[in-house]
Amino acid sequence: MSLPGQLTPSPRLLLGPGPSDAHPRVLTAMTTPLLGHLDPQFLQIMTETQEMLRQVFRTKNRLTFPVSATGTAGMETCLVNLIEHGDKAVVCTMGYFGNRLVEIAGRAGADVTVMQQTWGQVFDINQIREKLKEVRPKVLAIVHAETSTGAWQPIEQLGKLCHEFGTLLVVDCVTSLGCTQLEVDAWELDAVFSCSQKGLGCPPGLAPVTFSERAIAALKGRKTKVQSWYLDMSLIESYWGGDRAYHHTAPISMVYAIREGLRIVLEEGLEARWDRHLKNHKALKAGLLALGLKYTAAEGHQLPQLNAVRIPDGLDDAAGRKLLLNEFGIEIGGGLGDLKGKAWRIGLMGYNSKPSSVMLVLAALEQVLTKMGAKVEPGAGVAAASKVYVSG
Ligand SMILES: *Cc1c(COP(=O)(O)O)cnc(C)c1O
């Protein structure tokens, strides 16, 4: 067998649901020579990373660190640590990732009550109150930014509500951290997980998590061992917590990456970053609407960082995405679950949330739609977005 050639991937603009492009400074940080995972200099880097992660999560939670795996491992970490066999859990699902929460909570042994919302809609807090009253679960789990539909679930009041019923609130912030407002302490969230490759502008590979004191008390009160050894917080804590004792070999280069990613987020400032995501979303939305595309998420609950639109009737999903990729080097996402073949998902996350991404994807989409036979007014998308940037 001849050896494969040198690695030379084509240039891409990653405007799908993740990974999004890593910031060039992050990629540079990753080429830094390795340290040992117990080297005093690396321990210092861990401390700095945790401190910055707390700031980005807006929390003082001491149990805050990146799990060595992708966002789904963050989800699994939160659920397997808080749930013991037979515990009651209410899981709210309004899309593909809510369904994943249901699946993992069930496998963790929970007696799961599923609350189902139409894809593209969000939950009303009163619906949730009724369910909490009826079930009185140990855990309620919900997705903040449902990447499969582009819906933005309000959660500001949810922590307080859960605590009235003695329930712990687990929130999937995989697509919200670094893109839209997230206030772990002020919103009383108990266990929150995210990822490195969406809003933080890093490659995939780490899942930041944070646990409140209430969640820690629940860990301490467990009667049985966590069924996953690798994700058992009480064991990982010996490394990321005080003792810095060996648990597993930290993925050194990924920790370098997230440290740089977090530095970039804090240099920009969280409010400025949330504003930037909103502004670029407004321009993209104006352009997409001008191209005749309609959002899948309800008006007023559309995520700035994930714009999911219905594919016009009669157009082929895969063919459209192939044209974008081959002719423009742009990747966007197709639909998941109920929206498979029916939606395109355009991400403007972290480093990629910028006017150049917006203008390019609109110009490219116009050509793709026209080639596929849709009626599009020439230049309409780009003009509408431009107007938003120029006149606000
Ligand atoms: C991407 C995503 C996940 C899964 O993260 P991975 O890094 O792919 O494991 C979970 N929840 C939501 C809302 C996501 O968008």
The ligand as an ORCA input file, in Angstrom:
! r2SCAN-3c Opt
* xyz 0 1
  C     -23.310     20.154     19.281
  C     -24.304     19.944     20.360
  C     -24.189     18.898     21.294
  C     -23.162     17.806     21.159
  O     -21.862     18.248     21.232
  P     -20.668     17.372     20.597
  O     -19.495     18.252     20.809
  O     -21.029     17.152     19.161
  O     -20.584     16.111     21.350
  C     -25.096     18.845     22.342
  N     -26.075     19.760     22.470
  C     -26.236     20.758     21.578
  C     -27.337     21.738     21.773
  C     -25.359     20.871     20.503
  O     -25.532     21.860     19.613
*
